[in-house]
Amino acid sequence: MENPTQLNMEAESVALIRWSFLSRLEKKVLSQKAKIHWLGVGDGNNKNFHKVATIREVRNSIREIKRADGSIVDNQEDIKKEAVEHFNNFLSHTPPDYKGVRLDELKTLLNYDCAQEDMNMLIGEVPREEVMRVLFGMAADKSPGPDGYTSEFFKTTWAPVGTLLLQ
């Protein structure tokens, strides 16, 4: 800096704070993408880290999928539709010879009988304090859940989102 005036030094300080914030944010995103914990144990945001993240992304991507009729789908929208249809069919399939299992047969197979108070606890309402205790006990920098949101999101937005989450 050629002219170190007070105004220039303040501007540089603001720029440094902003850069530090964005750098931390980038590290969090990359850490979640790579699903490795190198940042937490000392390895920095380096070339090898980016290489591992890229390899993982390429390895986990689906470029094409074969339909039940044998045709190949290669665009992302149709791949998503085919995957949803496949798992809907798979998870809702009932074999033609399925007879079911009576409760007394199931109890003999399991050799365990849950106490009535335990049954009541399993079907009862979960207290708000317990949800908060579990949520705020989770690590913040883990991968997002199936809904795409991390525990850090819910912790940060607890005031407006918490009541909606517990409905």
DSSP file (Angstrom, degrees, kcal/mol; ACC not computed):
  #  RESIDUE AA STRUCTURE BP1 BP2  ACC     N-H-->O    O-->H-N    N-H-->O    O-->H-N    TCO  KAPPA ALPHA  PHI   PSI    X-CA   Y-CA   Z-CA
    1    1 A M              0   0    0      0, 0.0     8,-0.0     0, 0.0     7,-0.0   0.000 360.0 360.0 360.0 119.8    0.0    0.0    0.0
    2    2 A E        +     0   0    0      1,-0.3     0, 0.0     2,-0.0     0, 0.0   0.872 360.0  36.7 -75.0 -37.8    1.6    3.2   -1.2
    3    3 A N  S    S-     0   0    0      2,-0.0     2,-2.6     1,-0.0    -1,-0.3  -0.779  72.0-166.2-120.5  86.5   -0.5    5.6    0.8
    4    4 A P        +     0   0    0      0, 0.0     2,-0.1     0, 0.0    -2,-0.0  -0.365  25.5 161.5 -76.8  70.0   -1.3    4.1    4.3
    5    5 A T     >  -     0   0    0     -2,-2.6     4,-2.3     1,-0.1     5,-0.2  -0.408  54.6-107.6 -80.9 165.7   -4.0    6.5    5.3
    6    6 A Q  H  > S+     0   0    0      1,-0.2     4,-2.2     2,-0.2     5,-0.2   0.890 121.2  52.3 -59.3 -40.8   -6.5    5.6    8.1
    7    7 A L  H  > S+     0   0    0      2,-0.2     4,-2.2     1,-0.2    -1,-0.2   0.904 109.8  48.0 -63.9 -43.0   -9.2    5.1    5.4
    8    8 A N  H  > S+     0   0    0      1,-0.2     4,-2.3     2,-0.2    -2,-0.2   0.897 111.1  50.6 -65.3 -40.0   -7.1    2.7    3.4
    9    9 A M  H  X S+     0   0    0     -4,-2.3     4,-2.1     2,-0.2    -2,-0.2   0.889 110.9  48.8 -66.4 -38.4   -6.1    0.7    6.4
   10   10 A E  H  X S+     0   0    0     -4,-2.2     4,-2.3     2,-0.2    -1,-0.2   0.901 110.7  50.6 -66.7 -40.5   -9.8    0.4    7.5
   11   11 A A  H  X S+     0   0    0     -4,-2.2     4,-2.2     1,-0.2    -2,-0.2   0.900 110.8  49.1 -63.3 -40.7  -10.8   -0.7    3.9
   12   12 A E  H  X S+     0   0    0     -4,-2.3     4,-2.4     2,-0.2    -1,-0.2   0.891 109.9  51.8 -65.7 -39.2   -8.0   -3.3    4.0
   13   13 A S  H  X S+     0   0    0     -4,-2.1     4,-2.1     2,-0.2    -2,-0.2   0.913 110.4  47.8 -63.3 -43.1   -9.2   -4.6    7.4
   14   14 A V  H  X S+     0   0    0     -4,-2.3     4,-2.3     2,-0.2    -2,-0.2   0.903 111.9  50.4 -63.6 -41.8  -12.8   -4.9    6.1
   15   15 A A  H  X S+     0   0    0     -4,-2.2     4,-2.7     1,-0.2    -2,-0.2   0.893 109.7  50.7 -64.1 -39.9  -11.5   -6.8    3.0
   16   16 A L  H  X S+     0   0    0     -4,-2.4     4,-2.5     2,-0.2    -2,-0.2   0.909 110.2  49.2 -64.6 -42.7   -9.5   -9.1    5.2
   17   17 A I  H  X S+     0   0    0     -4,-2.1     4,-2.2     2,-0.2    -2,-0.2   0.921 113.4  46.9 -62.4 -44.4  -12.4   -9.9    7.4
   18   18 A R  H  X S+     0   0    0     -4,-2.3     4,-2.5     2,-0.2     5,-0.2   0.917 112.2  49.7 -64.7 -43.7  -14.6  -10.6    4.3
   19   19 A W  H  X S+     0   0    0     -4,-2.7     4,-2.5     1,-0.2    -2,-0.2   0.912 110.3  51.0 -61.8 -42.5  -12.0  -12.8    2.7
   20   20 A S  H  X S+     0   0    0     -4,-2.5     4,-2.2     2,-0.2    -1,-0.2   0.914 111.0  48.7 -61.2 -43.4  -11.5  -14.8    5.9
   21   21 A F  H  X S+     0   0    0     -4,-2.2     4,-2.2     2,-0.2    -2,-0.2   0.941 113.6  45.6 -61.5 -48.9  -15.3  -15.4    6.2
   22   22 A L  H  X S+     0   0    0     -4,-2.5     4,-2.4     1,-0.2    -2,-0.2   0.858 111.2  53.4 -65.3 -35.2  -15.6  -16.5    2.5
   23   23 A S  H  X S+     0   0    0     -4,-2.5     4,-2.2    -5,-0.2    -1,-0.2   0.919 109.9  47.0 -65.2 -43.9  -12.5  -18.7    2.9
   24   24 A R  H  X S+     0   0    0     -4,-2.2     4,-2.0     2,-0.2    -2,-0.2   0.900 112.2  51.2 -63.3 -40.6  -14.1  -20.5    5.9
   25   25 A L  H  X S+     0   0    0     -4,-2.2     4,-2.1     1,-0.2    -2,-0.2   0.914 109.5  49.6 -63.1 -44.0  -17.4  -20.9    4.0
   26   26 A E  H  X S+     0   0    0     -4,-2.4     4,-2.6     1,-0.2     5,-0.2   0.903 108.9  52.8 -62.4 -41.7  -15.6  -22.4    1.0
   27   27 A K  H  X S+     0   0    0     -4,-2.2     4,-2.5     1,-0.2    -1,-0.2   0.897 108.4  50.8 -61.2 -40.7  -13.7  -24.9    3.3
   28   28 A K  H  X S+     0   0    0     -4,-2.0     4,-2.2     2,-0.2    -1,-0.2   0.931 111.3  47.2 -62.9 -45.8  -17.0  -26.0    4.9
   29   29 A V  H  X S+     0   0    0     -4,-2.1     4,-2.3     1,-0.2    -2,-0.2   0.934 114.8  45.8 -62.5 -46.5  -18.6  -26.6    1.5
   30   30 A L  H  X S+     0   0    0     -4,-2.6     4,-2.4     1,-0.2     5,-0.2   0.874 110.3  54.1 -65.8 -36.9  -15.6  -28.5    0.2
   31   31 A S  H  X>S+     0   0    0     -4,-2.5     4,-1.4    -5,-0.2     5,-0.9   0.905 110.7  45.9 -63.4 -41.3  -15.4  -30.5    3.4
   32   32 A Q  H  <5S+     0   0    0     -4,-2.2    -2,-0.2     2,-0.2    -1,-0.2   0.896 112.5  51.2 -68.3 -39.9  -19.0  -31.6    3.0
   33   33 A K  H  <5S+     0   0    0     -4,-2.3    -2,-0.2     1,-0.2    -1,-0.2   0.923 115.7  40.1 -63.3 -44.5  -18.6  -32.4   -0.6
   34   34 A A  H  <5S-     0   0    0     -4,-2.4    -1,-0.2    -5,-0.2    -2,-0.2   0.695  93.9-144.7 -80.1 -19.5  -15.5  -34.6   -0.1
   35   35 A K  T  <5 +     0   0    0     -4,-1.4     2,-0.3     1,-0.2    -3,-0.2   0.862  58.6 121.2  54.3  39.1  -16.9  -36.2    3.1
   36   36 A I      < -     0   0    0     -5,-0.9     3,-0.3     1,-0.0    -1,-0.2  -0.929  61.8-141.0-127.4 157.3  -13.4  -36.3    4.6
   37   37 A H     >  +     0   0    0     -2,-0.3     4,-0.9     1,-0.2     3,-0.4  -0.009  61.3 120.2-109.3  29.2  -12.2  -34.7    7.7
   38   38 A W  H >>>S+     0   0    0      1,-0.2     5,-1.4     2,-0.2     4,-0.7   0.861  71.6  58.5 -63.1 -35.8   -8.8  -33.5    6.7
   39   39 A L  H >45S+     0   0    0     -3,-0.3     3,-0.6     1,-0.2    -1,-0.2   0.882 104.5  51.7 -63.2 -35.5   -9.6  -29.9    7.4
   40   40 A G  H 345S+     0   0    0     -3,-0.4    -1,-0.2     1,-0.2    -2,-0.2   0.745 113.1  44.1 -72.7 -23.0  -10.4  -30.7   11.0
   41   41 A V  H <<5S-     0   0    0     -4,-0.9    -1,-0.2    -3,-0.6    -2,-0.2   0.319 128.3 -81.0-109.1   8.4   -7.1  -32.5   11.5
   42   42 A G  T <<5S+     0   0    0     -4,-0.7     2,-0.2    -3,-0.6    -3,-0.2   0.082  85.2 121.4 126.6 -28.0   -4.7  -30.2    9.8
   43   43 A D      < -     0   0    0     -5,-1.4    -1,-0.4    -6,-0.1    -2,-0.1  -0.500  51.9-142.2 -71.2 138.6   -4.6  -30.6    6.1
   44   44 A G        -     0   0    0     -2,-0.2     2,-2.0     1,-0.1     5,-0.2  -0.094  34.4 -70.9 -91.4-170.5   -5.6  -27.3    4.4
   45   45 A N  S    S+     0   0    0      4,-0.1     2,-0.1    -6,-0.1    -1,-0.1  -0.581  82.4 148.5 -81.5  76.9   -7.5  -26.4    1.3
   46   46 A N     >  -     0   0    0     -2,-2.0     4,-1.9     1,-0.0     5,-0.2  -0.426  64.1 -89.8-114.4-176.8   -4.9  -27.7   -1.1
   47   47 A K  H  > S+     0   0    0      1,-0.2     4,-2.1     2,-0.2     5,-0.1   0.888 123.1  51.2 -60.9 -43.0   -4.5  -29.3   -4.5
   48   48 A N  H  > S+     0   0    0      1,-0.2     4,-2.4     2,-0.2    -1,-0.2   0.896 107.3  53.5 -63.8 -40.8   -4.9  -32.8   -3.2
   49   49 A F  H  > S+     0   0    0      1,-0.2     4,-2.2     2,-0.2    -1,-0.2   0.927 110.7  46.1 -59.4 -46.5   -8.0  -32.0   -1.3
   50   50 A H  H  X S+     0   0    0     -4,-1.9     4,-2.3     1,-0.2    -1,-0.2   0.864 110.5  54.3 -65.7 -36.2   -9.7  -30.6   -4.4
   51   51 A K  H  X S+     0   0    0     -4,-2.1     4,-2.6     2,-0.2    -2,-0.2   0.927 109.2  47.1 -63.6 -45.0   -8.5  -33.6   -6.4
   52   52 A V  H  X S+     0   0    0     -4,-2.4     4,-2.5     2,-0.2    -2,-0.2   0.908 112.2  50.5 -63.0 -42.8  -10.2  -36.0   -3.9
   53   53 A A  H  X S+     0   0    0     -4,-2.2     4,-2.1     2,-0.2    -1,-0.2   0.903 112.5  46.6 -62.3 -41.4  -13.4  -34.0   -4.0
   54   54 A T  H  X S+     0   0    0     -4,-2.3     4,-2.5     2,-0.2    -2,-0.2   0.913 112.2  49.6 -67.8 -43.2  -13.5  -34.0   -7.8
   55   55 A I  H  X S+     0   0    0     -4,-2.6     4,-2.8     1,-0.2    -2,-0.2   0.913 111.4  49.6 -61.6 -42.9  -12.8  -37.8   -7.9
   56   56 A R  H  X S+     0   0    0     -4,-2.5     4,-2.2     2,-0.2    -1,-0.2   0.907 110.7  49.6 -63.3 -42.2  -15.5  -38.5   -5.4
   57   57 A E  H  X S+     0   0    0     -4,-2.1     4,-0.6     2,-0.2    -2,-0.2   0.917 114.0  45.2 -63.3 -43.3  -18.0  -36.3   -7.4
   58   58 A V  H >< S+     0   0    0     -4,-2.5     3,-0.8     1,-0.2    -2,-0.2   0.921 113.9  49.4 -65.9 -44.0  -17.1  -38.1  -10.6
   59   59 A R  H 3< S+     0   0    0     -4,-2.8    -2,-0.2     1,-0.2    -1,-0.2   0.852 113.8  45.5 -64.6 -35.8  -17.3  -41.6   -9.0
   60   60 A N  H 3< S+     0   0    0     -4,-2.2    -1,-0.2    -5,-0.2     2,-0.2   0.472  91.2 101.8 -90.0  -2.2  -20.7  -40.9   -7.4
   61   61 A S    <<  -     0   0    0     -3,-0.8     2,-0.6    -4,-0.6    -3,-0.0  -0.563  64.4-140.8 -84.5 148.5  -22.4  -39.4  -10.4
   62   62 A I        +     0   0    0     -2,-0.2     3,-0.1     1,-0.1    17,-0.1  -0.941  21.6 175.2-108.5 117.2  -24.8  -41.4  -12.5
   63   63 A R        +     0   0    0     -2,-0.6     2,-0.3     1,-0.3    -1,-0.1   0.742  67.5   2.3 -94.9 -27.1  -24.4  -40.7  -16.2
   64   64 A E        -     0   0    0     15,-0.0     2,-0.3     2,-0.0    -1,-0.3  -0.987  59.6-159.9-155.8 159.7  -26.8  -43.3  -17.6
   65   65 A I  E     -A   73   0A   0      8,-2.2     8,-2.9    -2,-0.3     2,-0.5  -0.996  19.9-125.8-144.7 144.9  -29.3  -45.9  -16.3
   66   66 A K  E     -A   72   0A   0     -2,-0.3     6,-0.2     6,-0.2     5,-0.1  -0.806  25.2-140.6 -96.4 126.7  -30.9  -48.9  -17.9
   67   67 A R    >   -     0   0    0      4,-3.1     3,-1.6    -2,-0.5    -1,-0.0  -0.267  28.7-103.2 -76.6 168.4  -34.7  -49.1  -17.8
   68   68 A A  T 3  S+     0   0    0      1,-0.3    -1,-0.1     2,-0.1    -2,-0.0   0.806 122.9  56.7 -62.2 -30.2  -36.6  -52.3  -17.1
   69   69 A D  T 3  S-     0   0    0      2,-0.1    -1,-0.3     1,-0.0     3,-0.1   0.468 121.8-107.1 -83.0  -0.1  -37.4  -52.5  -20.9
   70   70 A G  S <  S+     0   0    0     -3,-1.6    -2,-0.1     1,-0.3     2,-0.1   0.257  77.1 130.2  96.7 -12.3  -33.7  -52.4  -21.7
   71   71 A S        -     0   0    0     -5,-0.1    -4,-3.1     1,-0.1     2,-0.4  -0.376  54.9-124.0 -74.8 156.8  -33.5  -48.9  -23.1
   72   72 A I  E     -A   66   0A   0     -6,-0.2     2,-0.4    -3,-0.1    -6,-0.2  -0.858  16.0-159.0-106.4 134.4  -30.8  -46.5  -21.8
   73   73 A V  E     +A   65   0A   0     -8,-2.9    -8,-2.2    -2,-0.4     3,-0.0  -0.939  15.6 170.0-110.2 132.5  -31.6  -43.1  -20.3
   74   74 A D        +     0   0    0     -2,-0.4     2,-0.4   -10,-0.2    -1,-0.1   0.330  46.1  87.9-130.2   9.2  -28.8  -40.5  -20.2
   75   75 A N  S  > S-     0   0    0      1,-0.1     4,-2.3     0, 0.0     3,-0.3  -0.887  76.6-123.3-109.2 148.5  -30.2  -37.2  -19.2
   76   76 A Q  H  > S+     0   0    0     -2,-0.4     4,-2.4     1,-0.2     5,-0.2   0.826 106.7  53.1 -59.0 -39.1  -30.4  -36.2  -15.5
   77   77 A E  H  > S+     0   0    0      1,-0.2     4,-2.1     2,-0.2    -1,-0.2   0.930 113.3  43.1 -64.5 -45.0  -34.2  -35.6  -15.4
   78   78 A D  H  > S+     0   0    0     -3,-0.3     4,-2.6     2,-0.2    -1,-0.2   0.847 111.5  55.5 -69.9 -33.5  -35.1  -39.0  -16.9
   79   79 A I  H  X S+     0   0    0     -4,-2.3     4,-2.4     2,-0.2    -2,-0.2   0.926 108.9  47.9 -62.5 -43.9  -32.4  -40.7  -14.7
   80   80 A K  H  X S+     0   0    0     -4,-2.4     4,-2.5     2,-0.2    -2,-0.2   0.935 112.6  48.2 -61.6 -46.6  -34.1  -39.2  -11.6
   81   81 A K  H  X S+     0   0    0     -4,-2.1     4,-2.5     1,-0.2    -2,-0.2   0.912 112.5  48.7 -60.8 -43.2  -37.6  -40.2  -12.7
   82   82 A E  H  X S+     0   0    0     -4,-2.6     4,-2.6     2,-0.2    -1,-0.2   0.890 111.0  50.0 -65.8 -39.9  -36.4  -43.8  -13.5
   83   83 A A  H  X S+     0   0    0     -4,-2.4     4,-2.4     2,-0.2     5,-0.2   0.925 112.0  47.6 -64.6 -44.4  -34.7  -44.1  -10.1
   84   84 A V  H  X S+     0   0    0     -4,-2.5     4,-2.3     1,-0.2    -2,-0.2   0.927 113.7  47.7 -61.9 -45.0  -37.8  -42.9   -8.3
   85   85 A E  H  X S+     0   0    0     -4,-2.5     4,-2.5    -5,-0.2     5,-0.2   0.913 110.9  51.9 -62.6 -43.2  -40.0  -45.3  -10.3
   86   86 A H  H  X S+     0   0    0     -4,-2.6     4,-2.7     1,-0.2    -2,-0.2   0.942 113.5  42.2 -59.1 -49.6  -37.6  -48.2   -9.7
   87   87 A F  H  X S+     0   0    0     -4,-2.4     4,-2.8     2,-0.2    -1,-0.2   0.835 112.1  54.4 -72.7 -31.0  -37.5  -47.7   -5.9
   88   88 A N  H  X S+     0   0    0     -4,-2.3     4,-1.5    -5,-0.2    -1,-0.2   0.941 113.6  42.8 -62.4 -46.1  -41.3  -47.1   -5.7
   89   89 A N  H  X S+     0   0    0     -4,-2.5     4,-0.7    -5,-0.2    -2,-0.2   0.923 116.7  47.8 -63.8 -44.3  -41.9  -50.4   -7.5
   90   90 A F  H >< S+     0   0    0     -4,-2.7     3,-0.6    -5,-0.2    -2,-0.2   0.922 115.7  42.6 -63.8 -45.9  -39.3  -52.2   -5.4
   91   91 A L  H 3< S+     0   0    0     -4,-2.8    -1,-0.2     1,-0.2    -2,-0.2   0.699 118.3  44.4 -78.9 -18.7  -40.5  -50.9   -2.1
   92   92 A S  H 3< S+     0   0    0     -4,-1.5    -1,-0.2    -5,-0.2     2,-0.2   0.400  84.6 120.5-103.8   2.5  -44.2  -51.4   -2.8
   93   93 A H    <<  -     0   0    0     -4,-0.7    -3,-0.0    -3,-0.6    -4,-0.0  -0.477  41.2-169.4 -71.3 132.3  -43.9  -54.9   -4.3
   94   94 A T        -     0   0    0     -2,-0.2    -2,-0.0     4,-0.0    -3,-0.0  -0.983  24.9-124.0-120.7 118.1  -45.8  -57.7   -2.6
   95   95 A P    >   -     0   0    0      0, 0.0     3,-1.7     0, 0.0     0, 0.0  -0.266  20.1-121.4 -59.5 146.8  -45.0  -61.2   -3.8
   96   96 A P  T 3  S+     0   0    0      0, 0.0    -2,-0.0     0, 0.0     0, 0.0   0.800 111.9  49.6 -62.0 -28.5  -48.1  -63.1   -5.1
   97   97 A D  T 3  S+     0   0    0      2,-0.0     2,-0.3     0, 0.0     0, 0.0   0.275  80.0 130.5 -94.3  12.4  -47.5  -65.9   -2.5
   98   98 A Y    <   +     0   0    0     -3,-1.7    -4,-0.0     1,-0.2     0, 0.0  -0.490  26.2 172.2 -70.2 128.7  -47.1  -63.5    0.5
   99   99 A K        -     0   0    0     -2,-0.3    -1,-0.2     1,-0.2     2,-0.1   0.590  34.6-132.4-111.0 -17.6  -49.3  -64.5    3.4
  100  100 A G        -     0   0    0      1,-0.0     2,-0.4     2,-0.0    -1,-0.2  -0.201  20.8 -89.2  86.3 175.1  -48.1  -62.2    6.1
  101  101 A V        -     0   0    0     -2,-0.1     2,-0.1     4,-0.0    -1,-0.0  -0.994  30.4-129.9-130.1 130.6  -47.2  -63.0    9.7
  102  102 A R     >  -     0   0    0     -2,-0.4     4,-2.2     1,-0.1     3,-0.2  -0.418  26.9-114.3 -74.3 155.9  -49.6  -63.1   12.6
  103  103 A L  H  > S+     0   0    0      1,-0.2     4,-2.3     2,-0.2     5,-0.2   0.885 116.0  52.1 -60.1 -42.2  -48.6  -61.1   15.7
  104  104 A D  H  > S+     0   0    0      1,-0.2     4,-1.5     2,-0.2    -1,-0.2   0.867 109.7  50.1 -65.8 -34.7  -48.3  -64.3   17.9
  105  105 A E  H  > S+     0   0    0      2,-0.2     4,-1.8     1,-0.2    -1,-0.2   0.911 110.4  50.2 -66.1 -42.0  -46.0  -65.9   15.2
  106  106 A L  H  X S+     0   0    0     -4,-2.2     4,-2.3     1,-0.2     5,-0.2   0.897 107.1  54.0 -63.1 -41.2  -43.8  -62.7   15.2
  107  107 A K  H  X>S+     0   0    0     -4,-2.3     4,-1.8     1,-0.2     5,-0.5   0.874 108.0  49.9 -63.1 -37.2  -43.5  -62.7   19.0
  108  108 A T  H  <5S+     0   0    0     -4,-1.5    -1,-0.2     1,-0.2    -2,-0.2   0.857 111.5  49.4 -70.1 -32.9  -42.2  -66.3   18.9
  109  109 A L  H  <5S+     0   0    0     -4,-1.8    -2,-0.2     1,-0.2    -1,-0.2   0.893 115.3  42.2 -69.6 -39.9  -39.7  -65.4   16.3
  110  110 A L  H  <5S-     0   0    0     -4,-2.3    -2,-0.2    -5,-0.1    -1,-0.2   0.786  85.5-153.7 -80.8 -28.1  -38.4  -62.4   18.1
  111  111 A N  T  <5 +     0   0    0     -4,-1.8     2,-0.3    -5,-0.2    -3,-0.1   0.848  61.4 102.0  55.9  35.3  -38.3  -63.9   21.6
  112  112 A Y      < -     0   0    0     -5,-0.5     2,-0.5     2,-0.0    -1,-0.2  -0.986  52.7-163.6-148.7 136.8  -38.7  -60.4   23.0
  113  113 A D        -     0   0    0     -2,-0.3     2,-0.2    -3,-0.1    -6,-0.0  -0.974  20.5-135.3-125.0 118.6  -41.7  -58.6   24.5
  114  114 A C        -     0   0    0     -2,-0.5    -2,-0.0     1,-0.1     5,-0.0  -0.506  27.5-113.0 -72.6 133.8  -41.6  -54.8   24.8
  115  115 A A     >  -     0   0    0     -2,-0.2     4,-2.2     1,-0.1     3,-0.4  -0.323  24.1-116.0 -65.2 150.9  -42.9  -53.5   28.2
  116  116 A Q  H  > S+     0   0    0      1,-0.2     4,-2.5     2,-0.2     5,-0.2   0.872 115.7  53.6 -58.5 -39.9  -46.1  -51.5   28.0
  117  117 A E  H  > S+     0   0    0      1,-0.2     4,-1.8     2,-0.2    -1,-0.2   0.867 108.8  49.9 -65.7 -34.1  -44.3  -48.3   29.3
  118  118 A D  H  > S+     0   0    0     -3,-0.4     4,-2.1     2,-0.2    -2,-0.2   0.898 109.5  51.4 -67.9 -40.3  -41.7  -48.7   26.5
  119  119 A M  H  X S+     0   0    0     -4,-2.2     4,-1.6     1,-0.2    -2,-0.2   0.922 109.7  50.0 -60.5 -44.0  -44.5  -49.1   23.9
  120  120 A N  H  X S+     0   0    0     -4,-2.5     4,-0.9     1,-0.2    -1,-0.2   0.886 109.7  51.1 -62.8 -38.3  -46.1  -45.9   25.2
  121  121 A M  H  < S+     0   0    0     -4,-1.8     3,-0.3     1,-0.2    -1,-0.2   0.890 107.5  53.6 -65.9 -38.3  -42.8  -44.0   25.0
  122  122 A L  H  < S+     0   0    0     -4,-2.1    -1,-0.2     1,-0.2    -2,-0.2   0.821 117.3  35.7 -67.7 -31.2  -42.3  -45.2   21.4
  123  123 A I  H  < S+     0   0    0     -4,-1.6    -1,-0.2    -5,-0.1    -2,-0.2   0.481 101.7  98.9-100.3  -2.8  -45.6  -43.9   20.2
  124  124 A G  S  < S-     0   0    0     -4,-0.9     2,-0.2    -3,-0.3    -3,-0.1  -0.235  86.0 -83.1 -79.6 171.0  -45.7  -40.8   22.5
  125  125 A E        -     0   0    0      1,-0.1    -1,-0.1    -2,-0.0    -2,-0.1  -0.531  41.4-123.3 -74.5 137.7  -44.8  -37.3   21.6
  126  126 A V        -     0   0    0     -2,-0.2    -1,-0.1    -3,-0.1     5,-0.0  -0.710  32.0-115.4 -82.7 125.8  -41.1  -36.4   21.7
  127  127 A P    >>  -     0   0    0      0, 0.0     4,-1.8     0, 0.0     3,-0.6  -0.299  14.7-124.8 -63.7 144.5  -40.5  -33.5   24.0
  128  128 A R  H 3> S+     0   0    0      1,-0.2     4,-2.4     2,-0.2     5,-0.2   0.865 110.7  57.3 -53.9 -40.8  -39.1  -30.3   22.5
  129  129 A E  H 3> S+     0   0    0      1,-0.2     4,-2.5     2,-0.2    -1,-0.2   0.867 105.0  50.8 -63.1 -37.0  -36.2  -30.3   24.9
  130  130 A E  H <> S+     0   0    0     -3,-0.6     4,-2.4     2,-0.2     5,-0.2   0.908 109.6  49.6 -68.8 -41.1  -35.1  -33.7   23.7
  131  131 A V  H  X S+     0   0    0     -4,-1.8     4,-2.7     1,-0.2     5,-0.2   0.933 113.9  46.3 -61.2 -45.2  -35.2  -32.7   20.0
  132  132 A M  H  X S+     0   0    0     -4,-2.4     4,-3.0     2,-0.2     5,-0.2   0.911 111.0  52.3 -64.1 -42.6  -33.2  -29.6   20.8
  133  133 A R  H  X S+     0   0    0     -4,-2.5     4,-0.7     2,-0.2    -2,-0.2   0.921 114.4  42.2 -61.2 -44.7  -30.7  -31.6   22.9
  134  134 A V  H  X S+     0   0    0     -4,-2.4     4,-0.5     2,-0.2     3,-0.5   0.939 116.8  47.4 -67.8 -47.1  -30.1  -34.1   20.1
  135  135 A L  H >< S+     0   0    0     -4,-2.7     3,-1.4     1,-0.2    -2,-0.2   0.939 114.3  44.9 -60.8 -49.1  -30.0  -31.5   17.3
  136  136 A F  H 3< S+     0   0    0     -4,-3.0    -1,-0.2     1,-0.3    -2,-0.2   0.606 108.0  60.3 -75.9  -8.9  -27.6  -29.2   19.2
  137  137 A G  H 3< S+     0   0    0     -4,-0.7    -1,-0.3    -3,-0.5    -2,-0.2   0.545  86.6  98.9 -88.6  -9.5  -25.4  -32.2   20.1
  138  138 A M  S << S-     0   0    0     -3,-1.4     2,-0.1    -4,-0.5    -3,-0.0  -0.473  86.1-102.6 -78.3 149.0  -24.8  -33.0   16.4
  139  139 A A    >   -     0   0    0     -2,-0.1     3,-0.6     1,-0.1    12,-0.3  -0.464  25.8-143.8 -67.4 142.4  -21.6  -31.9   14.7
  140  140 A A  T 3  S+     0   0    0      1,-0.2    12,-0.6    -2,-0.1    13,-0.1   0.743  89.1  57.7 -82.6 -24.3  -22.2  -28.9   12.5
  141  141 A D  T 3  S+     0   0    0     10,-0.1    -1,-0.2    11,-0.1     2,-0.1   0.085  78.5 115.7-102.2  25.8  -19.9  -29.7    9.6
  142  142 A K  S <  S-     0   0    0     -3,-0.6    10,-0.2     1,-0.2  -110,-0.1  -0.384  75.7 -79.6 -86.0 169.8  -21.3  -33.1    8.5
  143  143 A S        -     0   0    0      1,-0.1     8,-0.2    -2,-0.1    -1,-0.2  -0.272  56.5 -92.9 -66.4 154.0  -23.0  -33.9    5.2
  144  144 A P        -     0   0    0      0, 0.0     6,-0.2     0, 0.0    -1,-0.1  -0.248  39.6-116.0 -66.3 156.4  -26.6  -32.8    4.7
  145  145 A G    >   -     0   0    0      4,-2.1     3,-2.2    -3,-0.1     5,-0.0  -0.072  46.7 -76.1 -79.1-173.1  -29.4  -35.1    5.4
  146  146 A P  T 3  S+     0   0    0      0, 0.0    -1,-0.1     0, 0.0     0, 0.0   0.738 132.7  57.0 -61.6 -22.2  -31.9  -36.5    2.8
  147  147 A D  T 3  S-     0   0    0      2,-0.2     3,-0.1     1,-0.0    -2,-0.0   0.499 116.8-113.5 -86.4  -3.1  -33.7  -33.1    2.7
  148  148 A G  S <  S+     0   0    0     -3,-2.2     2,-0.4     1,-0.3    -1,-0.0   0.410  79.1 118.0  89.9  -2.2  -30.4  -31.4    1.8
  149  149 A Y        -     0   0    0     -6,-0.1    -4,-2.1    -5,-0.0    -1,-0.3  -0.812  54.4-140.8-103.4 139.6  -30.1  -29.4    5.0
  150  150 A T     >  -     0   0    0     -2,-0.4     4,-1.4    -6,-0.2     3,-0.4  -0.464  27.8-111.2 -88.0 165.5  -27.3  -29.8    7.5
  151  151 A S  H  > S+     0   0    0    -12,-0.3     4,-2.4     1,-0.2     5,-0.2   0.833 119.4  62.8 -63.8 -30.2  -27.7  -29.7   11.3
  152  152 A E  H  > S+     0   0    0    -12,-0.6     4,-2.6     1,-0.2    -1,-0.2   0.879  99.2  54.1 -61.4 -38.3  -25.9  -26.4   11.2
  153  153 A F  H  > S+     0   0    0     -3,-0.4     4,-2.3     1,-0.2    -1,-0.2   0.948 110.7  44.8 -59.5 -49.4  -28.8  -24.9    9.1
  154  154 A F  H  < S+     0   0    0     -4,-1.4    -2,-0.2     1,-0.2    -1,-0.2   0.865 113.5  50.4 -66.8 -35.3  -31.3  -26.0   11.7
  155  155 A K  H >< S+     0   0    0     -4,-2.4     3,-1.0     1,-0.2     4,-0.2   0.931 113.2  45.6 -65.1 -44.6  -29.2  -24.7   14.6
  156  156 A T  H 3< S+     0   0    0     -4,-2.6     3,-0.3     1,-0.2    -2,-0.2   0.859 121.7  36.7 -67.5 -36.3  -28.7  -21.4   12.9
  157  157 A T  T 3X S+     0   0    0     -4,-2.3     4,-2.7    -5,-0.2     5,-0.4   0.097  79.5 120.3-104.5  22.3  -32.4  -21.0   12.0
  158  158 A W  H <>  +     0   0    0     -3,-1.0     4,-2.8     1,-0.2     5,-0.4   0.878  67.3  60.3 -57.1 -42.0  -33.8  -22.6   15.1
  159  159 A A  H  4 S+     0   0    0     -3,-0.3     4,-0.4    -4,-0.2    -1,-0.2   0.939 119.4  24.1 -56.4 -52.6  -35.8  -19.5   16.2
  160  160 A P  H  4 S+     0   0    0      0, 0.0     4,-0.4     0, 0.0    -1,-0.2   0.827 133.4  37.6 -82.2 -28.6  -38.0  -19.2   13.1
  161  161 A V  H  X S+     0   0    0     -4,-2.7     4,-2.5    -7,-0.2     3,-0.3   0.759  96.5  77.4 -95.3 -26.7  -37.8  -22.9   12.0
  162  162 A G  H  X S+     0   0    0     -4,-2.8     4,-1.6    -5,-0.4    -3,-0.1   0.873  95.2  47.9 -54.8 -45.4  -37.9  -24.8   15.3
  163  163 A T  H  4 S+     0   0    0     -4,-0.4    -1,-0.2    -5,-0.4     4,-0.2   0.875 113.5  48.7 -66.7 -35.7  -41.6  -24.4   15.9
  164  164 A L  H >4 S+     0   0    0     -4,-0.4     3,-1.0    -3,-0.3    -2,-0.2   0.884 109.5  53.1 -67.9 -37.9  -42.4  -25.5   12.3
  165  165 A L  H 3< S+     0   0    0     -4,-2.5    -2,-0.2     1,-0.2    -1,-0.2   0.836 109.0  49.2 -65.5 -33.8  -40.1  -28.5   12.7
  166  166 A L  T 3<        0   0    0     -4,-1.6    -1,-0.2     1,-0.2    -2,-0.2   0.365 360.0 360.0 -91.2   4.9  -41.8  -29.7   15.8
  167  167 A Q    <         0   0    0     -3,-1.0    -1,-0.2    -4,-0.2    -2,-0.1   0.480 360.0 360.0 -74.5 360.0  -45.4  -29.5   14.4
